[in-house]
Amino acid sequence: MLPDVPVHDLDDRPGDPIVVETWLGAPAKSYARRPATVLDVLDRAARRWPERTAFVDVDGTAVTYAAFAGRVETGAAALRARGLEAGDAVAVASGNTLDLATAVFACARAHLVMVGLNTRLAPPQWAWMLAHSRVRLALAGPEHLADLPGSEALGDVLRSAPSRSWAYGEADRPPQAATYAVVYTSGTTGRPKASQVVHRASVHSGMSYQRVLQLGPDDVTAVLFPMYYISAMHAHVLPAMLAGASCVLVDTASPRAYVALLAEHRVSWAYAVPSWWRLCLRDKGLRDLPALTRLAAGGAPFPADLVAALRERLPGVRLHDVYGLSETHSPGCIATDDDLRTHPGSVGRTLDCMQAQVRADDGTVLPTGQAGGLWLRGSLVTTGYAFDEAATAAAIVDGWFDTGDVARLDDDGRVTVLDRSKDMINRGGTKVFSAEVEELLRRHPAVDDAAVVGFPDALAGESIAAYVVATGPLTAAEVRAWVRDGMADYASPKVVELVEALPRNAVGKTDKTALRTRLAGS
């Protein structure tokens, strides 16, 4: 039995049994019928659908599940031949290619830990990650070899062993709690941490997506997120493998090229950050996509105006809003198309195997309707941060993970995320949620996008700065008046800067650290 505390989750699905198991030292709702590890997910797919297309590489080459499993087996043998031992770290810098997808599974097959390097970071940032993760071998795609000193060519290494067929068996199975990769958090609120990607949580994440989206063997998904990022594996690759569907790998920074790819490959499931969808809307081709049935935004708030614009352009597509973190192996909550219609602003309810609480600063569990820190518990939560026991102990307490976000719950258990705790602004004792101000600003007819941050104020504690991307004539005074009239006088920004674009990190999230740095230097 789960403990008698205020929690909110979805009802168990008939025919999809949910049981309570111990995870992170606490009770956790779990899928009773599940593959044990991500290797078992691949094994099941290779046996059930050996001739189905598993991946379409960036050059258009299609690879079956049987062929992909063979590539993984060969790559794992090649890595083991390097003298690497279980638990050793392998760094990989590569575009979103089949070789990168192979490396993820080959490291898992060889009981190694893959450290995916964000290819948009500068080499000195890679150097810190290499040292932090105790990397034993560095691999790179051809375009990144020169940037990663001492690295070897990724494709050459993966194919350096004699070609093998998939030969995975029960004796080869790693522990369900084993780490097979680390994902460095985006660092939008400070130095990144190495969130451990573990088999048990990955399987639960992939199953959660597959069930919410109801993916089947005829579906095709476009993997826009880089494979070093948490959502690529969990929102696309694993759900596709569970359903016998196909993944089209995407390696482009062009929204126009992406929209064309959706049409060419008849993609039915697409997922990106909201800012990417805003750019895609500029392409008229986004209107004519009859195969597209499911679309999601995540990684940042899904603004109401963007939801409306996508509904107008793609009326037959079911929209979803995904709320999650690297530490929850991508999703924690998913707002369905109905949720977005009936409860705008909500990110839906927690997934089958997750629970939510909202707490005050002193740890007291708050009743519904009150804002506080959002904590999540369940089978999708990570075991912690690699080589950082202090950060792990601070973030995970009795199985509950502190998201660092401010939220409230309604009586039906729906979660509304108000802000990151570091983005919440204390204006003279009054809380101002930057996400709410940003949403209001985006509703201005001359505003395309906006970001709001706080900065020190000797009198009020904190003041508000707004960075606004305008589509027409706009003044700072008009911005302040819009917020004052639409929200409150204390939420009106003291500093307003009109900019051509907002700074973004590698996955398209607004880089508020860069904005704060810019503000401090002005």
N, C-alpha and C positions, 0 to 999 in steps of 0.2 A: 504493500500500500504506500502511496505517496504521503508525505507528512501533511498534517492539517495546517497549511499556510495559504494565504491568498495567492492563488496562481491562476493563470488564464491560458487555455490552450484549446485546440480544436478537438472535437469528438473523434473517437476512434472510428476508422472506416470499417464497415461490415466486410468481412472476407479479407481484410488486411490487418491481421491481428497485431495489437500493440501490447507489449509486456513491459514490466518494470525490471530493469537490471541495474546493477551497480556500475556507475561510471563517475570517475573523479571522486570516488569515495562517497557518493551520494546516490539516491534513487534517481533513475533516469528512464523516461519512456523510450522504448526501443522497438524497432521492427523485429518481430519474432522470426520471420522468414526473410533472410537477407544473405547475400554473399559475405563471407568473412572478411575479405580484404579487396582492395582494388584489383589485385591480381586475379582473384576469383571472379570479379566482374568481367575482366577480359577473357578469362578461361571459358566462362559460360557463353559469352558472345561468340568466341571462336568455334566452340563446339556446336552451338545452335544455328548460327548463321555464317558458316565459313566463307561462302561466296558472295555475301552481301558487301556492299561498299561501306567500309569503315570510315575512311578519310579521303578527301580530295585535297591534294597538296596545292600549294600556291601556284604551281606551274600547270595545274589542271590534271595531273596524274592521279588516277583513282586506285586505291589500294583496298583489297578485301580484308575482312577480319582475320582470316587465316594467314594472309600474307603479312599483315601488321603484327600479329602475334609472333610470326617467325622473325621479323625484324627485331622485335623486343628480345626474343630468346638469344639471337645472335649478338645484339648489343650488350646484353647482360654478361654473356660469356666473354666478350671483349673487355668489359670493365673488370671482371674478375681476374682476367689474365694480366692485368696491370698490377696485381698484388694488393689490391684494395681489400680491406677487411670490413665486415659488417659494421655499419654505423659510420663509416667514413663519408666525408662530404665531397661532392663533385659539383663544381660551379659550371654553369652553362650560360653563355651569352649568345643569343641567336634570335633571328626573326621568327615569326610564327609559322614554322615549317614542319613537315612530317618528321624530320630529324629531331626537332625539339620535342614533339609529342612522343616519339620513340624513346628519347632520353628519360622522360618522366617515368615511364613504365619500366625501362631497362634498369634504372637505378633501384626502383622498388623490387624488381625481380632479383637483383644482385644484393638486396638488403643494404643498399647504400642510401644516402640522403642527398637529393638534388637541391642545389641552391641556384635558383633561377635569377639571373642578373638583369635588372631593368635596363634595357638597351638605350633608354633615353637619359640615363644618368651619366655623369662625367666619370672617367676612369678613376679619379681619386676616391669617389664614393664607392666604386667597386672594390677598391683596395681595402677599405674599411670592412666591407662585408666579407671579403675573402679571409681576412684575419679573424674577424669575429666568429665565423663559422668553422674555423680550423680546416679550410679546404685542402684536400690532398691532391686533387686533379682539376685543372681548369680546361674547359672545352669551349670552342667558339665557332660560330658560323663564319663563312669566308669573309663577310663584310666587317667582322669584329675581331679578327685574329690580331690585327695590328694594335688594337686598343687594349688587349688583354695580354700583357707580357707573360711569357712562359706557357701560353695556352697551346693546345693542339686542335687540329681541325675536327669539329664535331662529327661530321659525316664519315670521315676517314677512320676515326676511332671506333664508331659504332659498327662499322663494317669490316673491321680488321680481323675478326675471328671467322673461321669457316661458317658458311651459311647453315643455319639450323632451323628445324621445325619446332613449333611450340611443344614443350615437354614438361609443363608445370604439373606438379602433383601435390598431394596433401603433405608429404614430407618437406616440401619446399615452402610451405605457408609460413609467413612471418607472424608474430603476435599481432592481434588486432589493434593493440595500443602502440605498435611500433610507428616511429616517424619515418616517412619515406621522402619527405621534402620539407623545406622551410620556405615561407613566403615573408619577405620583409614588408612590414606595414608601410603605408604610403608616406608616413612622415609628415602629414599635413599639420600635426600638432606637436612635433618635436622629432628627436632622433628615432629612426625606424627600429622596430624590434622584430626578431626572427620568430614569427608564429609557426609553431610546429604543425605540419600537415600529417595527420595520422589515419591509418587505414579505417578504423571503425567509424570515425566521424565522417570521413570522405564517403563511405558507402551510404551512411544515413543521409548525407547531403544530396548525393546523386539520386537516391530513391525519392527523396522529398520533391525535388524538381520534377522528376519523371511522373510522379503521381499528380502533382498540382497541374502540370501542363498536359497530362494525358498523352504523352508522346507514344507513338507506335512505329512499326517498322517502315512505314512509308514516309516518315518525317525526315526533313533535312534541316540541319542547324548550321548557322554561320558563326564560326568561332572568331569574333573580332577581338575579344580580350586576349592579351598575350598569354601564352602558356605558363609564364612565370607568375601570373596573377591568379588569385584564388578562384575567380568565377569561371575561367576558361575550362578547367578540369571539372568543376562541380556543376555548373549550369549547362554545360554543353557535352563534354566528352563522356562522362560517366552516365548521365541520363540517356544519351544516345546508345551507349553500349548495353544498357539495361533493356532498351526497347528494340534493339536491332536496327536503329536509325543510322543516318550518315552525317558526318561532320565535314563541312567545307572550311578549310583553314584560310584565314584572312590576314594579309600582311600589307596593309595600305593605310596611309594617312588621309586619303581622299574620300570624302563622303560620296562624291559622284561615282567613283569606282566601286564603292561598297554597294550603293543602290543598284548599280548595273550587275554586280555579282549576285545580289538577291534575286534578280530577275532571271539571270542566266542559269543558275542552279536550282531554281524553283524552291527557294528556301521557305520553310514553313514556321521556323522558330528563330527569332532574332532578339538580341539583348545588347544594350549599350548604355552608357551614361547619358543623362538627359541632354547635356550640351551637344553630344554627337547627333542625337535625333533632331535637335534644333537646326544643326547644319544640314542634315539630310533633307529637311523640309524645303530647303532652297532648291532642291533638284525636283523638277517636274516628274521625273521617272518614278518617284516614290508613290505616285498615285496608281500606277498600273502594275500591281503585284498580286495577281489572283491566288498564287500558292501560299502567300503569307497569311497565316491564321493566328499567330501568337507573337506579341511584341512586348518587351519589358524594358523598363528603365530602372537603374539602380546606381548606388555609389554616391548619390546626392539627391536632394529633394526633387520630386517629379512635379513641376509647377502646373497649376490648373490650366493655364493658357496653353501649355504644351500638350497636355492631355486633350484639350478641346481641338487643337490644330491637328493632332494625329487622328482623332476620331473623324474629323471632317475629311481628311485626305484618305484615310484607310477605314472606311466605315464597317467593313466586314472582319476586321482584325480585333481579337480579344487583347486588351491591354492589361499589363500587370506592373505593379510597383514592388520591387524587391528591396527589403531592408536586411542588411547583414553586414558582417565584418570578416576579415581574414580569420579572426579567432573563432568564428562560427562556421568556418568552411563554406562561406558565402551567405546562405540565407538564414535569417532568424524568423522573419515574417514575410509573407507574400500577400499583397493586396490583389485580389482577383478583379476581373473586369466589373463584376457587380459591386465589389467594395468601392471601386473608384467612382461608380455612379451614385451609390447611396451614402457613402461616407467619405467624401472628398477630403484629402489631407491625411487620411489614415494610411498606414502601411499594412493594414489587415491584422489578422490574428496570427499567433505563433503557429509554427508548423506542427505536424502530428507528434513529433518527438522532441518538442521544445516547450518551455514554460517561461512566463514573464512575471516580474515583479517591478514595482516602482517604489523606491526607497528615499527617505529623507537623508540628509547628510550624516545623521547619527546612526543610520542603519535601520531605522524604524520603517516597517512596511506601510506604505500610504494607501488610503482607500481610493477607489476609482474616482476619476475626475481631477485628482490633485497631481501637479507636476513634480517630478523628482528624478533621481537617477534610475536609469533602466538597467535591470539585471536580467540575464537569461541563463537558464539551466537546461541541459538536455544532452542528447546523444550526438549533437553536431558541434559541441564545444571542444576546443583544443585542449591538449594536456598542458599547454603553457608555452613559454618563450625559451628558445634554446639558449643555454649558457646565461640565463638571467633568472635565478631563483627568486630574487627580491621582487622583480616585476611580476613573476608568475604568482607569488603568494599574495601580492597586492590586488591582482586582477581576478583571481579565482578563489572563492571562499565557500567551502561546503558545497562545491559543485556549481555555485552560481558565479557567472562571469559578469564583471562590471564593464558595461559597454562604453562608459564615458559619455553617453548621450543623455539628454534630458527628454523625458517623455511623460505621457499620461495614458491611462487605460480607461476605456468606457465600460459600461456594465456588461457588454457582450464580449469583452476581452480584446477589443481592437486597440491597437497601439498607434498613437500619434506621436511622432518624433518631433520635438520642438527645436532642438539644437544639440550640438556637441557641448559638453560641459565647459570646454575651454572657449567656446564661441558665445556662450551666454554672457550678456553684458549686464553688469550691476550698476545701474544709473541712479545714484542717490538712494540706494536701498530698494529700488524697483527693478525687477528682472525684465530685461528686454531680450527676446529670442531673435537672433539674427535671421533665422530661416523665415520667420513671420514677416520681418521687415523686407526681406528680399522678395518674398512672394507678393507683397503689396507693391513694391517698386516695379516688378515685372508686369503688373496690371496697368501701368501707365502706358498710354498709347504711343509714346515716343521712346519707350525703354525696351531694349532687346534682352538685356541680361543685367544682373546686379550682384554684388557681393558686399556684405556688411561685416565689419570687425569693430572691436572695442579698443580703446587706447586710454592710458592713464590720464586722469583729470584731478587736479589738486582739490577741487571743490566738491565734485560729485562722485569721486572715486573712479568712474569710467565715463568716457564720452563715446560717441558713435561716429564712425567714418563709413561712408558709402562710396563704392566704386561702381559707376554706372556706364553701361554700353548703350549709347543713344542711337536711335534710328532717324531722328529728326531734331529740329531745334529744341534745345532744352537748357535751362539755367539751373544753377545750384539752388537758387531761391525757390524755383518751382519744385525741385526734388524735395526740399525741406517741407514745403507747404503740402505736398501730396501725402507725405508720411504723417504730418501733424493732423491733417484733416481726415485721413483714412484710418488712423490708429490711435496716436496719443502724442501730446506735445513732447513728453519726455523721450519718445522714440525717434524724434526728428534728428537727423544726423547733423553734428556740428561741422564735420568735414565732408564735403562732396567733391569727388573728382570724376570728371567725364573721361573715359578711356576708350580706346579703339577695341580692346579685347581684355579679358580677364586672364591672369596667369593660370596655367593648368599643369597638373602633374602628369605622370606617364599614362594614366588611365582616364584622364579627362576631368578629374575633380578640380574644383577651384583651389588653388594653392594659397590658403589664407596666411600661412607662414610668410610667404613672399610679400603679401600685402602688408602685414604687420611690420616687416623689415623695411619696406618702402615708406611706410608711414613714419616709422621711427627716424628715418634718415631725411625726412622732408623738413 
